[in-house]
Amino acid sequence: MASENSSVNLVNNTIVYNNTGNTGGGICTLGSGSTISGVNNIIYFNISSDNTQYASIYGGGACSLNYSCISQSMSGTGNITDDPVFVNASADDYHLTAGSPCIDAGDPASPLDPDGTRADMGAFYFNQLGIGEGTAPSLLLELYSLCPNPSTSAVNVSYRTAEAMNVRLSIYNLTGRHIIDIADRLFTAGIHTEVWDGADRSGRRVERGIYFCTINADGFSQTRRITML
């Protein structure tokens, strides 16, 4: 919500399954001078008193998004109303499936996703490159859980290795700058969890925004997005 005399810019957010007894289940402006803008967002499946996904109340300004997936039609460039087709929304997995209309549908002026393709809509991009040429990535290596995500503090990064291998887990910011390695050593086969405390190599807390966790092991790699609030 943007309150009086405040402006909120939303970029690559997934806002779903909120429930309010008022209007505007996903986003809302309240009071004069309040506005919400942004690109590359998914606003879907939110519940409100009047079945709206966005609203302006008590003189609130415009909710003006572009290149976003919103179940309630919104004027703007590049907006769609199609189901985003999440992997498993009932289990809070809001990654996109291969058939999602949100893939490569973000603002063309936005930075490319880590796989080098046009920005996707939502907080989690769909990796179109896979992890390993000619080999099913799930057989050897899988970066499968970042929790909580979005996060206001630490993030638990869980991954699976099918055999003993040297694993490096790295955090990058939205511009590709290396922030920190949270693991870089030999691991046995199994499921492992590392914790990123939201700090850089100097121990300083990073700013809120979009970051990327990349796992590299024996020629394989995979990247997932982290949102720090």
C-alpha positions in Angstrom: 0.0 0.0 0.0 1.1 3.5 -0.8 -0.1 6.0 1.8 -0.6 9.7 1.6 2.2 11.6 -0.2 4.2 8.5 -0.9 5.2 6.8 -4.1 6.0 3.1 -4.5 7.9 1.7 -7.4 7.4 -2.1 -7.8 9.8 -4.1 -9.9 9.7 -7.9 -10.3 7.3 -8.7 -7.5 5.0 -11.6 -7.1 1.9 -10.5 -5.0 -0.5 -13.3 -4.6 -3.1 -14.8 -2.3 -3.5 -11.8 0.0 -6.9 -11.4 1.6 -8.4 -8.1 2.7 -11.9 -7.0 3.8 -11.4 -3.8 1.9 -10.9 -3.0 -1.8 -7.7 -3.7 -3.7 -6.5 -7.2 -2.7 -3.1 -6.8 -4.2 -2.0 -3.2 -4.2 -3.7 0.0 -3.1 -3.1 3.8 -2.9 -4.5 5.6 0.1 -4.8 9.4 0.4 -3.7 12.3 -1.8 -0.3 12.2 -3.4 0.0 8.5 -3.2 1.0 6.5 -6.3 2.1 3.1 -7.3 4.1 2.4 -10.4 6.5 -0.3 -11.7 7.2 -3.1 -14.2 7.6 -6.9 -14.4 5.1 -7.7 -11.6 2.6 -10.5 -11.1 -0.6 -9.6 -9.1 -2.9 -12.5 -9.1 -5.3 -14.5 -6.9 -5.7 -11.8 -4.3 -9.1 -11.6 -2.5 -10.9 -8.3 -1.6 -14.4 -7.2 -0.8 -15.1 -6.2 -4.4 -12.8 -8.7 -6.2 -10.3 -6.1 -7.2 -6.6 -6.6 -7.5 -5.8 -2.9 -7.2 -7.6 0.2 -6.0 -7.3 3.8 -4.9 -9.2 5.0 -1.8 -9.6 8.2 0.1 -8.3 10.3 -2.8 -5.4 8.0 -3.6 -3.5 8.4 -6.8 -3.1 6.0 -9.7 -1.9 2.4 -9.6 0.0 2.4 -12.9 2.0 -0.7 -13.9 3.5 -1.8 -17.2 4.6 -5.2 -18.5 2.8 -6.9 -15.6 0.5 -9.9 -15.2 -2.7 -8.8 -13.4 -5.9 -10.8 -13.2 -7.9 -7.5 -13.2 -7.4 -5.6 -16.5 -5.2 -2.5 -16.1 -4.4 0.0 -18.8 -0.7 0.3 -19.6 2.0 -1.0 -21.9 2.6 -4.8 -22.1 0.1 -5.8 -19.3 -1.5 -9.2 -19.5 -4.3 -11.0 -17.6 -3.4 -14.6 -18.3 -2.8 -17.1 -15.5 0.9 -16.9 -14.7 1.0 -20.8 -14.4 3.1 -21.3 -11.2 5.0 -24.5 -10.5 3.0 -25.3 -7.3 1.1 -22.3 -5.8 -0.5 -24.6 -3.1 3.0 -25.3 -1.8 4.1 -21.6 -2.1 6.3 -22.3 -5.1 5.7 -19.3 -7.3 8.4 -20.1 -9.9 7.1 -20.1 -13.5 6.6 -23.2 -15.5 7.9 -23.6 -19.1 4.5 -22.7 -20.5 4.0 -19.5 -18.4 3.0 -16.4 -20.4 5.1 -14.3 -18.1 8.4 -15.7 -19.5 10.2 -13.0 -21.7 7.2 -10.7 -21.2 8.8 -8.1 -19.0 9.9 -4.6 -19.9 12.4 -4.9 -22.8 14.3 -2.0 -21.2 14.9 -4.0 -18.0 18.2 -5.8 -17.3 18.3 -9.2 -18.9 17.6 -12.2 -16.6 20.7 -14.2 -15.5 20.2 -16.6 -18.3 20.7 -13.8 -20.8 17.1 -13.6 -22.0 14.5 -10.8 -21.8 13.2 -10.1 -18.3 10.4 -12.3 -17.0 7.4 -11.0 -15.0 7.4 -11.8 -11.3 10.0 -12.4 -8.5 11.3 -15.7 -10.0 12.7 -15.9 -13.5 12.5 -19.0 -15.6 16.0 -20.3 -16.4 15.9 -21.1 -20.1 19.5 -22.4 -20.3 19.2 -25.2 -17.8 22.3 -26.3 -15.8 24.6 -28.5 -17.9 24.8 -29.2 -21.6 23.2 -32.5 -22.6 22.6 -33.7 -19.0 19.4 -33.5 -17.0 20.3 -31.1 -14.2 18.2 -32.9 -11.6 20.4 -36.0 -11.9 23.5 -34.4 -10.5 22.7 -31.0 -9.0 19.7 -29.0 -7.9 19.3 -25.7 -6.2 15.8 -26.2 -5.1 14.8 -24.0 -2.1 15.5 -20.5 -0.9 13.5 -19.8 2.2 12.2 -17.4 3.2 12.1 -15.5 -0.1 11.4 -12.6 0.0 13.3 -12.1 3.2 14.0 -9.4 5.6 17.0 -11.1 7.2 18.7 -14.5 6.5 17.9 -16.9 3.6 18.3 -20.7 3.9 19.7 -22.0 0.6 19.1 -25.7 0.1 20.5 -27.9 -2.7 21.1 -31.5 -3.6 24.2 -33.2 -4.9 23.9 -36.7 -6.4 27.6 -37.4 -5.9 30.6 -35.9 -4.2 31.6 -32.7 -5.9 33.1 -29.3 -5.3 30.3 -26.8 -4.8 30.5 -23.0 -4.9 27.4 -20.9 -3.9 27.7 -17.2 -4.8 25.5 -14.2 -4.3 25.3 -11.4 -7.0 23.4 -8.2 -7.1 21.1 -7.1 -10.0 24.1 -5.6 -11.9 26.1 -8.8 -11.7 28.5 -7.6 -9.0 29.8 -10.4 -6.8 28.6 -10.0 -3.2 29.8 -13.0 -1.3 30.5 -16.8 -1.5 28.4 -18.6 1.1 30.0 -22.0 0.3 33.1 -23.1 -1.7 34.3 -26.6 -0.8 33.9 -30.3 -1.4 30.5 -31.8 -0.5 29.4 -35.4 -0.3 26.2 -36.6 -2.0 23.0 -35.5 -0.2 20.9 -32.5 0.7 22.7 -29.5 2.1 21.7 -26.1 3.5 23.7 -22.9 3.7 22.6 -19.6 5.2 23.1 -16.2 3.7 22.8 -13.6 6.4 22.2 -10.8 4.0 25.7 -9.4 4.4 28.5 -8.8 1.8 32.1 -10.0 2.1 32.9 -7.1 4.5 30.1 -8.1 6.8 27.9 -5.1 5.9 24.2 -5.6 5.4 23.2 -5.3 1.7 20.6 -2.9 0.6 17.1 -4.2 -0.1 16.5 -5.3 -3.7 16.9 -8.2 -6.1 19.9 -10.6 -5.7 20.8 -13.8 -7.4 22.1 -17.0 -5.8 24.2 -19.1 -8.2 25.4 -22.6 -7.6 28.4 -24.0 -9.6 29.7 -27.6 -9.4 31.8 -29.6 -11.8 30.7 -27.6 -14.9 27.1 -27.3 -13.9 25.4 -24.1 -12.7 21.9 -22.8 -11.7 20.7 -19.4 -10.6 17.7 -18.4 -8.5 16.5 -15.0 -7.6 16.4 -13.6 -4.0 14.4 -10.6 -2.9 15.7 -8.8 0.2 13.2 -6.5 1.8 
